[in-house]
Amino acid sequence: MRLVLTMHCSPTKFFMTLFSNTSHRQGKQSIWLRIALGFFGLGLLAPCPVLGAERISLSYGVLERSLPIDSVAKYARTGKIDDDLAAYAQYADPEQLKQLRQVLLTPIPLGAVEVSQFLYTPIGERLLENLGEVIQQESGISGFYAIRSALILSAADSKQGLTLLNVLRKFPSRTISINLSRSLDIVETVQGLVNQTQQAIALINQQSSAQAANASVFNEDLSLRDILESGNYKWRKLTIKLNDESRDRTFPTDIYLPQATTPRPIVVISHGLGSDRTSFVYLAEYLASYGFVVAVPEHPGSNAEQLQALLSGTSDQVTEPREFIDRPLDVKFLLDQLTRLSKIDPRFKGRLNLEEVGVVGQSFGGYTTLALAGAPLNFDLLNQECPAFEDSFNVSLLLQCLAVNLAQSNYNLFDPRIDAAIAINPVDSIVFGQASLSQINIPIMIVAGGSDTVAPALPEQIRPFSWLTSPNKYLVLINNATHFSTIAESPNSAVPVPESVIGPNPALARRYIQALSLPFFRTYLENQLKYRQYLSADYATAISQEPLPLSLVQSLNLTSIETRNFASLQRNKFKF
């Protein structure tokens, strides 16, 4: 089946914006609608010398239906559905139609240079290749170049800007043809993963609720109100510049130093791709107020500055494969320098306890955390999966598969000084896999977002948690949270993340991270066992609030969930 359209004539975050609204709670018709909308918006961009598309044509074998672009534009502007659009609108409920209108008109704050830079990267071109299979020009010609052209032209339009509707109008072909047979395959694949994810989330929530119902009451030594408030330590922030000459790598690090008379435990925070050392200031300040020395390095090859360099044209990569090595080495070098400074620098003498070290990381920082905790890069799995990585709806695999381009060596990324680790939305399914994650033997907490479409919960956090063999492991599920819920948007962000992508009540998600990290590090760095009661399902239930219900489990048996086709779901013919 093929769909044809005819029109008149963060890079990563932008892509995520278009595809992050698919709800796990919706049925197949809704999912198809969302994917179709995504196709209509992303597949229609290229530098077009022709008038542009006039119609969208949907065809399946000998059956064909078409829709004027003007009907879509009229609905977007006025909310009125004409006879042409009515044939399709009958399959959507009023809320979905409202969302369609919003998606069509919502501007994306990227210019032509920024869009162009991303679309000419290997990741951008791979996305265009897969989109081109579904969104085509006339006569079944791949939409690769037309999509790229439409996106760039739309971003260059000073009046209309980069919107889905404008992208449709800039598509450089009289007809936009969408292969519905291929599209329906994608819908079936996505629905399969959604169903499995729903089952896994339901299992976690049910198990957490059951454990909470059978738990005893909290010890009154420490009230919930106390633990959710800042601590009593005063602290100051220092910024140091580190230079690792062996790697020709210089990077700044913020140190949050509590005023204390005894050496204090250390927690390192590793930011995600395209973020910087301000992304978790809220957590750094909170932990410092409880007496932890918090060190936040900025990874120069995968920070906001790198993303800005890509968008401004001074770099042609989202990030280099070498970042899979350099990020953990940044943390190891940081700990080496803190050890040195604790002996020679009056600001640090007698202030640092390098026998008690923890690490927290989000997304790519989650990968960094797991590597430091003892999971080696799994080149056998990468070689097996990435050459066959023709299609997947798991966006994080695009990042993970960059690691296959590394010189395949036995990199020593593990740091035995790390005593406990928290990985938030980590990307790890094929860069590590079961063989590597099972080698971690320190206490570890994995935090998953139930509505994360960048590093989906089931393949990237839930199943990897089941592979862990550490006796002290925790899986935290923040229902309805997205990939960005726990991140405090950096003032230096190259591409601001829209509120619709961040999801509901991010302040609540951040309070969860604070309220879980404190008892975790109190228990496993300072051996204050009274805090262990807060690493429990009943504690998660006690602090849980709508719209982000919280669950916590310490073990998980996924055998009751149909998973035998999971690998094929990961790679089934599309990249989302």
C-alpha positions as CSV (number, residue, x, y, z in Angstrom):
1,M,0.0,0.0,0.0
2,R,1.3,3.4,-0.8
3,L,0.4,6.9,0.3
4,V,1.0,9.8,-2.1
5,L,1.0,13.5,-1.2
6,T,1.2,16.4,-3.6
7,M,2.3,19.8,-2.3
8,H,3.1,23.4,-3.4
9,C,6.4,24.6,-3.4
10,S,17.8,19.6,18.5
11,P,18.7,18.1,15.5
12,T,18.3,15.1,17.8
13,K,15.9,16.9,20.0
14,F,13.9,18.1,16.9
15,F,13.6,14.5,15.8
16,M,12.5,13.5,19.2
17,T,9.9,16.2,19.3
18,L,8.2,14.9,16.2
19,F,8.1,11.3,17.4
20,S,7.9,11.5,21.2
21,N,4.1,11.8,21.6
22,T,3.0,8.2,20.9
23,S,1.3,7.0,24.0
24,H,1.7,3.5,25.3
25,R,-1.9,3.6,26.3
26,Q,-3.4,4.0,22.9
27,G,-4.7,1.5,20.4
28,K,-3.5,0.5,17.0
29,Q,-5.6,3.1,15.1
30,S,-4.1,5.8,17.3
31,I,-0.6,4.6,16.8
32,W,-1.1,4.5,13.1
33,L,-2.4,8.0,13.2
34,R,0.6,9.2,15.1
35,I,3.1,7.5,12.8
36,A,1.3,8.8,9.8
37,L,1.5,12.3,11.2
38,G,5.1,11.8,11.8
39,F,5.6,10.7,8.2
40,F,3.7,13.6,6.9
41,G,5.9,16.0,8.8
42,L,9.3,14.4,8.6
43,G,9.2,13.1,5.1
44,L,8.4,16.2,3.2
45,L,11.6,18.3,3.3
46,A,14.1,19.0,0.5
47,P,15.5,21.9,-1.4
48,C,12.8,22.0,-4.0
49,P,12.8,23.6,-7.4
50,V,9.3,22.4,-8.1
51,L,6.0,23.9,-7.0
52,G,5.6,21.4,-4.1
53,A,3.1,18.7,-3.2
54,E,-0.5,19.2,-3.9
55,R,-2.0,15.9,-2.7
56,I,-1.2,13.1,-0.4
57,S,-2.0,9.8,-2.0
58,L,-2.6,6.6,0.1
59,S,-2.4,3.4,-1.8
60,Y,-2.5,-0.2,-0.9
61,G,-2.0,-2.5,-3.9
62,V,-4.6,-1.5,-6.4
63,L,-6.5,0.6,-3.9
64,E,-5.7,4.2,-3.7
65,R,-7.1,7.3,-1.9
66,S,-5.8,10.8,-2.0
67,L,-6.1,13.9,0.1
68,P,-5.4,17.5,-1.0
69,I,-2.8,19.3,1.1
70,D,-5.2,22.3,1.1
71,S,-7.7,20.2,3.1
72,V,-5.0,19.6,5.8
73,A,-3.9,23.3,5.7
74,K,-7.5,24.5,6.1
75,Y,-8.1,22.2,9.1
76,A,-4.8,23.4,10.7
77,R,-5.8,27.1,10.2
78,T,-9.5,27.0,11.0
79,G,-10.3,23.6,12.6
80,K,-12.8,22.9,9.9
81,I,-12.9,19.5,8.3
82,D,-13.9,19.4,4.6
83,D,-15.3,16.5,2.7
84,D,-11.9,15.3,1.6
85,L,-10.5,15.2,5.1
86,A,-13.7,13.8,6.6
87,A,-12.9,10.4,5.0
88,Y,-9.8,10.1,7.2
89,A,-11.0,12.1,10.2
90,Q,-13.6,9.5,11.0
91,Y,-10.9,7.1,12.2
92,A,-9.7,9.6,14.9
93,D,-11.3,10.8,18.0
94,P,-11.6,14.6,18.8
95,E,-8.5,14.6,21.1
96,Q,-6.4,13.0,18.3
97,L,-7.6,15.6,15.8
98,K,-6.8,18.3,18.2
99,Q,-3.3,16.9,18.6
100,L,-3.0,16.7,14.8
101,R,-3.8,20.4,14.5
102,Q,-1.3,21.3,17.1
103,V,1.4,19.1,15.5
104,L,0.8,20.7,12.1
105,L,1.3,24.2,13.4
106,T,3.8,23.9,16.2
107,P,7.1,25.7,15.2
108,I,10.4,23.9,15.7
109,P,13.1,26.5,16.7
110,L,15.7,25.4,14.2
111,G,17.1,27.3,11.2
112,A,18.1,25.9,7.8
113,V,21.8,25.6,8.7
114,E,21.0,23.7,11.9
115,V,18.6,21.3,10.1
116,S,20.9,20.8,7.2
117,Q,23.9,20.1,9.5
118,F,22.0,17.3,11.3
119,L,20.5,15.7,8.1
120,Y,24.0,15.4,6.6
121,T,25.4,13.5,9.5
122,P,25.6,9.7,9.3
123,I,22.7,9.4,11.8
124,G,20.6,12.0,9.9
125,E,21.2,10.2,6.6
126,R,20.3,6.8,8.0
127,L,17.0,8.3,9.2
128,L,16.3,9.8,5.8
129,E,17.1,6.4,4.1
130,N,14.5,4.7,6.2
131,L,11.9,7.4,5.9
132,G,12.5,7.4,2.1
133,E,11.3,3.8,2.0
134,V,7.9,4.9,3.3
135,I,7.6,8.5,2.1
136,Q,8.3,8.5,-1.6
137,Q,8.1,10.8,-4.6
138,E,6.1,9.9,-7.7
139,S,6.6,6.6,-9.4
140,G,7.9,5.1,-6.1
141,I,11.1,7.0,-6.0
142,S,12.7,7.1,-2.6
143,G,11.9,10.3,-0.7
144,F,15.4,10.6,0.8
145,Y,16.4,13.8,-1.0
146,A,12.9,15.2,-1.1
147,I,12.5,14.9,2.6
148,R,15.8,16.5,3.3
149,S,15.0,19.3,0.9
150,A,11.6,20.0,2.4
151,L,12.9,20.1,5.9
152,I,15.7,22.6,4.9
153,L,13.4,24.8,2.9
154,S,10.8,24.9,5.6
155,A,13.4,25.9,8.2
156,A,14.7,28.6,5.8
157,D,11.2,30.1,5.4
158,S,11.3,33.3,7.5
159,K,7.5,33.7,7.4
160,Q,6.1,30.2,8.1
161,G,9.2,28.6,9.7
162,L,9.8,24.9,10.4
163,T,6.4,23.4,11.0
164,L,5.0,20.1,9.8
165,L,2.4,21.9,7.6
166,N,5.2,24.0,6.0
167,V,7.2,20.9,5.4
168,L,4.3,19.3,3.5
169,R,4.1,22.4,1.3
170,K,7.8,22.4,0.6
171,F,8.0,18.8,-0.6
172,P,9.7,19.0,-4.0
173,S,7.3,16.6,-5.8
174,R,3.7,17.1,-7.1
175,T,2.8,13.9,-5.2
176,I,3.9,12.6,-1.9
177,S,3.5,8.8,-2.0
178,I,3.4,6.9,1.2
179,N,3.9,3.1,1.2
180,L,1.1,2.0,3.5
181,S,2.0,-1.7,3.2
182,R,5.4,-0.8,4.7
183,S,3.8,1.6,7.1
184,L,1.4,-1.0,8.4
185,D,4.3,-3.4,9.1
186,I,5.8,-0.6,11.2
187,V,2.5,-0.1,13.0
188,E,2.4,-3.8,13.8
189,T,5.9,-3.8,15.0
190,V,5.4,-0.7,17.2
191,Q,2.2,-2.2,18.6
192,G,4.0,-5.4,19.5
193,L,6.6,-3.5,21.5
194,V,3.9,-1.2,23.0
195,N,2.0,-4.3,24.2
196,Q,5.1,-5.9,25.7
197,T,6.0,-2.6,27.4
198,Q,2.5,-2.3,28.8
199,Q,2.8,-5.8,30.2
200,A,6.2,-5.2,31.7
201,I,5.1,-1.9,33.2
202,A,1.9,-3.5,34.6
203,L,4.0,-6.3,36.1
204,I,6.4,-3.8,37.8
205,N,3.5,-1.7,39.2
206,Q,1.7,-4.8,40.4
207,Q,4.7,-6.2,42.1
208,S,5.7,-2.9,43.7
209,S,2.1,-2.4,45.0
210,A,2.0,-5.9,46.4
211,Q,5.3,-5.5,48.2
212,A,4.2,-2.1,49.6
213,A,1.0,-3.5,50.9
214,N,2.9,-6.2,52.9
215,A,5.6,-3.9,54.2
216,S,5.9,-2.6,57.7
217,V,5.6,1.1,58.7
218,F,8.6,3.4,58.3
219,N,10.9,3.9,61.2
220,E,10.2,7.3,62.7
221,D,13.9,8.2,63.0
222,L,13.6,9.8,59.7
223,S,10.4,11.3,58.4
224,L,9.4,11.6,54.7
225,R,9.1,15.3,55.1
226,D,12.7,15.5,56.3
227,I,14.1,13.4,53.4
228,L,12.3,15.5,50.8
229,E,13.8,18.7,52.1
230,S,17.4,20.0,51.7
231,G,19.9,19.0,54.3
232,N,21.7,21.2,56.8
233,Y,25.2,21.3,55.3
234,K,26.4,24.6,53.9
235,W,28.4,24.2,50.7
236,R,30.3,26.2,48.1
237,K,30.7,25.7,44.4
238,L,34.2,25.6,42.8
239,T,35.0,25.2,39.2
240,I,38.3,23.5,38.2
241,K,39.8,22.9,34.8
242,L,41.2,19.5,34.1
243,N,43.7,18.7,31.4
244,D,44.4,15.0,30.5
245,E,47.5,15.4,28.3
246,S,47.5,11.7,27.5
247,R,44.2,12.2,25.6
248,D,44.7,15.9,24.7
249,R,41.4,16.5,26.4
250,T,40.6,19.5,28.6
251,F,37.3,19.8,30.4
252,P,35.8,21.9,33.3
253,T,34.3,20.3,36.4
254,D,32.1,21.9,39.0
255,I,32.8,20.8,42.6
256,Y,30.1,21.2,45.2
257,L,32.0,21.2,48.5
258,P,30.2,20.9,51.8
259,Q,31.6,22.7,54.8
260,A,32.6,19.8,57.0
261,T,35.4,18.9,59.4
262,T,35.8,15.4,58.2
263,P,36.4,13.8,54.7
264,R,33.0,13.5,52.9
265,P,31.9,10.8,50.4
266,I,32.0,11.8,46.7
267,V,29.3,11.5,44.0
268,V,30.1,12.1,40.3
269,I,27.3,13.2,38.0
270,S,27.6,12.5,34.2
271,H,25.3,14.4,31.9
272,G,23.7,13.1,28.7
273,L,24.3,13.7,25.0
274,G,23.8,17.4,24.1
275,S,23.5,18.5,27.8
276,D,26.1,20.0,30.1
277,R,27.2,20.2,33.7
278,T,24.2,22.4,34.6
279,S,21.6,19.7,33.7
280,F,21.6,18.2,37.2
281,V,22.4,21.2,39.4
282,Y,19.3,20.5,41.4
283,L,20.7,17.0,42.4
284,A,24.2,18.3,43.0
285,E,23.0,21.0,45.3
286,Y,20.7,18.7,47.1
287,L,23.3,16.0,47.8
288,A,25.8,18.7,48.8
289,S,23.3,19.9,51.4
290,Y,23.5,16.4,52.9
291,G,27.3,16.4,53.1
292,F,28.3,14.8,49.8
293,V,31.0,16.2,47.7
294,V,29.5,16.4,44.3
295,A,31.7,16.5,41.2
296,V,30.1,17.3,37.8
297,P,32.4,17.0,34.8
298,E,31.5,18.3,31.4
299,H,32.2,15.8,28.6
300,P,33.5,18.1,25.7
301,G,32.7,15.7,22.8
302,S,29.1,15.1,23.7
303,N,27.9,18.2,25.5
304,A,25.7,21.2,24.5
305,E,28.7,22.9,22.9
306,Q,29.2,19.9,20.6
307,L,25.6,20.0,19.6
308,Q,25.9,23.7,19.0
309,A,29.0,23.1,16.9
310,L,27.0,20.6,14.8
311,L,24.2,23.1,14.3
312,S,26.5,26.0,13.4
313,G,28.4,24.0,10.9
314,T,31.7,23.7,12.7
315,S,31.3,20.0,13.3
316,D,29.8,17.2,11.1
317,Q,29.0,14.7,13.9
318,V,26.4,14.5,16.7
319,T,29.2,12.9,18.6
320,E,32.3,10.8,17.8
321,P,32.5,7.1,18.5
322,R,35.5,7.9,20.7
323,E,33.1,9.4,23.3
324,F,32.2,5.8,24.4
325,I,35.8,5.6,25.7
326,D,36.5,9.2,26.7
327,R,33.4,9.7,28.9
328,P,34.3,7.0,31.4
329,L,38.0,8.1,31.2
330,D,36.9,11.6,32.0
331,V,35.5,10.4,35.3
332,K,38.5,8.2,36.1
333,F,40.9,11.1,35.4
334,L,38.7,13.4,37.6
335,L,39.0,10.9,40.5
336,D,42.7,10.8,39.9
337,Q,43.0,14.6,40.1
338,L,40.8,14.8,43.2
339,T,43.1,12.3,44.8
340,R,46.1,14.6,43.9
341,L,44.3,17.8,45.0
342,S,43.3,16.3,48.3
343,K,47.0,16.1,49.2
344,I,48.3,19.4,47.8
345,D,45.4,21.9,47.6
346,P,44.2,23.6,50.8
347,R,40.7,23.8,49.5
348,F,40.4,20.0,49.3
349,K,42.8,18.8,52.0
350,G,40.9,16.7,54.5
351,R,37.6,17.2,52.7
352,L,37.4,14.3,50.3
353,N,36.7,10.6,51.1
354,L,37.9,8.8,48.1
355,E,37.1,5.4,49.7
356,E,33.4,6.2,49.3
357,V,32.6,7.1,45.7
358,G,29.3,7.0,43.8
359,V,28.3,7.9,40.3
360,V,25.0,9.1,38.7
361,G,24.4,9.4,34.9
362,Q,21.5,10.0,32.6
363,S,21.1,8.7,29.0
364,F,24.6,8.7,27.5
365,G,25.7,9.5,31.1
366,G,23.8,6.3,32.1
367,Y,26.0,4.4,29.7
368,T,29.0,6.1,31.3
369,T,27.9,5.1,34.7
370,L,27.4,1.4,33.8
371,A,30.8,1.3,32.1
372,L,32.5,2.7,35.2
373,A,30.5,0.2,37.3
374,G,32.0,-2.8,35.5
375,A,30.2,-3.4,32.2
376,P,32.7,-3.8,29.3
377,L,31.9,-2.8,25.8
378,N,30.4,-5.8,24.0
379,F,31.9,-5.7,20.5
380,D,30.7,-9.2,19.7
381,L,27.1,-8.0,20.2
382,L,27.7,-4.7,18.4
383,N,29.2,-6.5,15.4
384,Q,26.2,-8.9,15.4
385,E,23.5,-6.3,15.7
386,C,24.7,-3.2,14.0
387,P,25.5,-4.5,10.5
388,A,21.9,-5.8,10.5
389,F,20.6,-2.6,12.0
390,E,18.6,-1.7,8.9
391,D,15.6,-0.6,10.8
392,S,14.5,0.0,14.4
393,F,12.1,2.3,16.2
394,N,14.6,2.4,19.2
395,V,16.3,5.8,18.5
396,S,19.0,5.0,21.1
397,L,20.4,2.3,18.8
398,L,21.6,5.0,16.4
399,L,23.9,6.2,19.2
400,Q,24.9,2.8,20.5
401,C,25.9,1.6,17.0
402,L,28.4,4.4,16.7
403,A,30.6,2.3,19.0
404,V,31.1,-0.4,16.3
405,N,33.4,2.1,14.6
406,L,35.9,2.0,17.5
407,A,39.1,0.2,17.2
408,Q,38.0,-3.1,18.9
409,S,40.2,-3.4,21.9
410,N,39.9,-4.4,25.5
411,Y,39.3,-0.9,26.9
412,N,39.6,-0.7,30.6
413,L,36.7,1.6,31.6
414,F,35.9,0.0,34.9
415,D,36.9,2.0,38.0
416,P,37.1,-0.1,41.2
417,R,36.8,3.1,43.3
418,I,33.1,3.3,42.3
419,D,31.1,1.8,45.2
420,A,27.5,2.4,44.0
421,A,25.9,3.7,40.8
422,I,22.6,5.1,39.6
423,A,21.8,5.0,35.8
424,I,18.8,7.1,34.7
425,N,17.4,6.3,31.2
426,P,20.6,4.5,30.3
427,V,21.3,3.3,26.7
428,D,22.8,-0.1,27.0
429,S,20.9,-2.9,25.2
430,I,23.5,-3.7,22.5
431,V,26.6,-1.6,23.6
432,F,26.6,-3.9,26.7
433,G,23.9,-6.6,26.5
434,Q,23.5,-9.3,29.1
435,A,27.0,-10.6,28.9
436,S,28.5,-7.3,30.0
437,L,25.8,-6.0,32.4
438,S,25.9,-9.3,34.4
439,Q,29.5,-8.5,35.3
440,I,28.5,-5.5,37.5
441,N,28.7,-6.5,41.1
442,I,28.3,-3.2,43.0
443,P,25.0,-1.8,44.2
444,I,23.1,-0.3,41.3
445,M,19.8,1.5,40.6
446,I,18.3,1.8,37.2
447,V,15.6,4.5,36.6
448,A,13.2,4.1,33.7
449,G,10.6,6.5,32.3
450,G,7.4,4.8,31.3
451,S,6.9,7.1,28.3
452,D,10.5,7.3,27.2
453,T,10.6,7.1,23.3
454,V,14.3,8.0,23.0
455,A,15.7,5.1,25.2
456,P,12.5,3.0,25.5
457,A,12.0,1.5,28.9
458,L,11.6,-2.2,27.9
459,P,14.7,-2.7,25.8
460,E,17.0,-0.2,27.5
461,Q,16.1,-0.4,31.2
462,I,13.6,-3.1,32.1
463,R,15.2,-6.1,30.3
464,P,18.8,-4.9,31.1
465,F,17.8,-4.7,34.8
466,S,16.7,-8.4,34.6
467,W,20.3,-9.2,33.4
468,L,22.0,-7.7,36.4
469,T,23.4,-10.2,38.9
470,S,24.3,-7.7,41.7
471,P,22.7,-8.7,45.0
472,N,21.8,-5.0,45.6
473,K,19.9,-3.9,42.6
474,Y,16.9,-1.6,42.2
475,L,14.6,-0.8,39.3
476,V,12.7,2.4,39.6
477,L,9.8,3.1,37.2
478,I,8.5,6.6,36.8
479,N,5.2,6.0,35.0
480,N,4.4,8.6,32.3
481,A,7.9,10.1,32.5
482,T,9.8,10.9,29.3
483,H,13.5,10.9,28.5
484,F,13.7,14.5,29.5
485,S,11.6,14.5,32.7
486,T,14.6,14.4,35.1
487,I,16.8,16.9,33.2
488,A,16.9,20.6,34.2
489,E,17.1,22.4,30.9
490,S,20.5,24.0,30.5
491,P,20.6,27.8,29.8
492,N,23.2,26.9,27.2
493,S,20.9,24.4,25.4
494,A,21.3,24.6,21.6
495,V,17.8,23.3,21.0
496,P,15.2,24.0,23.7
497,V,13.1,20.9,24.5
498,P,9.4,21.7,24.1
499,E,7.1,21.1,27.1
500,S,5.2,18.4,25.2
501,V,8.4,16.4,24.9
502,I,9.5,17.0,28.5
503,G,6.2,15.6,29.7
504,P,4.0,16.3,32.8
505,N,5.4,17.8,36.0
506,P,9.2,17.4,35.5
507,A,9.6,19.0,39.0
508,L,8.1,15.9,40.5
509,A,10.4,13.6,38.5
510,R,13.4,15.6,39.8
511,R,12.2,15.3,43.4
512,Y,12.0,11.6,42.9
513,I,15.6,11.5,41.8
514,Q,16.6,13.5,44.9
515,A,14.5,11.4,47.3
516,L,15.9,8.1,45.9
517,S,19.6,9.1,45.5
518,L,20.0,10.2,49.1
519,P,19.0,6.9,50.8
520,F,20.9,5.0,48.1
521,F,24.2,6.7,48.7
522,R,23.6,6.9,52.4
523,T,23.2,3.1,52.5
524,Y,25.9,2.1,50.0
525,L,28.6,4.8,50.5
526,E,28.2,5.6,54.2
527,N,26.8,2.3,55.4
528,Q,24.0,4.0,57.2
529,L,21.7,1.1,57.2
530,K,18.6,2.9,58.6
531,Y,18.3,4.4,55.1
532,R,17.8,1.0,53.5
533,Q,14.1,1.2,54.4
534,Y,13.8,4.0,51.8
535,L,15.0,1.7,49.1
536,S,11.7,-0.1,49.0
537,A,8.3,-0.4,47.3
538,D,6.5,1.1,50.3
539,Y,8.7,4.2,50.3
540,A,8.1,4.6,46.5
541,T,4.4,4.3,47.2
542,A,4.6,6.8,50.0
543,I,6.2,9.5,47.9
544,S,4.3,8.6,44.6
545,Q,2.1,11.3,43.2
546,E,0.1,11.8,40.0
547,P,0.7,12.4,37.2
548,L,3.9,10.4,37.6
549,P,3.2,7.3,39.8
550,L,6.3,5.7,41.1
551,S,7.2,2.0,41.5
552,L,10.3,0.2,42.8
553,V,11.2,-3.5,42.6
554,Q,14.4,-5.3,43.5
555,S,13.8,-8.3,41.2
556,L,11.8,-9.0,38.1
557,N,10.8,-12.1,36.2
558,L,9.9,-11.4,32.7
559,T,9.2,-15.0,31.6
560,S,5.4,-14.3,31.9
561,I,5.7,-11.7,29.1
562,E,5.9,-12.8,25.5
563,T,9.5,-12.0,24.6
564,R,10.6,-14.6,22.1
565,N,10.2,-12.1,19.2
566,F,11.8,-9.3,21.1
567,A,15.0,-9.2,19.0
568,S,13.0,-9.0,15.8
569,L,10.9,-6.2,17.3
570,Q,14.2,-4.3,18.0
571,R,15.2,-4.5,14.4
572,N,12.0,-4.7,12.4
573,K,12.4,-2.6,9.4
574,F,12.3,0.9,10.7
575,K,14.4,3.2,13.0
576,F,11.8,4.4,15.4
